[in-house]
Amino acid sequence: MFDFKGKRVVVCGGSRGIGRSVALGFAGAGANVSICARGAGPLEATRAEIAALGVTAHAAPCDLADGPAVLAYVEKAAKA
């Protein structure tokens, strides 16, 4: 339905629930996806699912209440 080939998408809370579904939807539309969440375990599983769709997948734990951590995550996501 949508074409996101060549685009980069960041999804916060992307390891479970609605965030996971959104991340997989963007990946299915061709976007390179970076996800973050507080828990590292589910992040890696979702990152692998995204990568299996043939796009670049990046995942890193990040607490959105921690400003410096968010800035560091965004810098890494931009380079992924």
N, C-alpha and C positions, 0 to 999 in steps of 0.2 A: 504494500500500500504506500509506504514511504521509502525514499531512497536516501540513505545517510552515508553512502560509500565515500570514503575519504574524510569523513567528519570525525571529530573526537568528542566523546560524551563523558561527563563525570556524573556518577550517580552515588549520592550519599545514602547510607543505609542500604547498600546494594547487595548484601549477602543473604537476605531472607525476605519473605513476604512480598509486598508490593514493589519495593525497591529492586529485589531480585528479578521480578517479572519485567519491570521497566528496563533493567539492564539487558536482559536476554532479548527483549523486544527490539531495542536499539541495535544490538549485535546482529539479530536476524535481518535487520534492515541495512546491514553493512557497515555500521559505525564501529570505530575502535573505541573500546569502553574501558574506563577506569572506575573502579568501585572502592568505596571505603565503608567501614563500620567499626565498631569497637572490638568485636570478637574476631580473632584471626582464623579460627578453624573453619567456620562457614564461608569466610571470604575466599579461601583457597579453593574450596569445592566449587563455588560459583564462578571464580576466575577460570577454572578448568572447563566448565560448561561453556563459558563465553568463547574461550580459545578454540574449542571444538567446532564452533560455527565458522571458523576460518578468518577471524579478525584478531587484531591485537588486543590483548586483555591485560590489564594492570590492576592489581589489588594491593591495598595497604591498610593496616589498622589505623584508625584515627578517631579521636574523641572530638566532636565538633564544639565542645565547650572549652577546648584548649586552643586558643588563638594561634600561638606559635606552631602547634602541631598541624593545624589546618593549613597554614601558609606553607609549611614543609611538604605536606601532602600535595597541595596544588602544584608546587614546583616540580615534584616528581611526576605527577600525572601529566603535566604539560610536555615532559620529555619522553614519556612512555610511548 
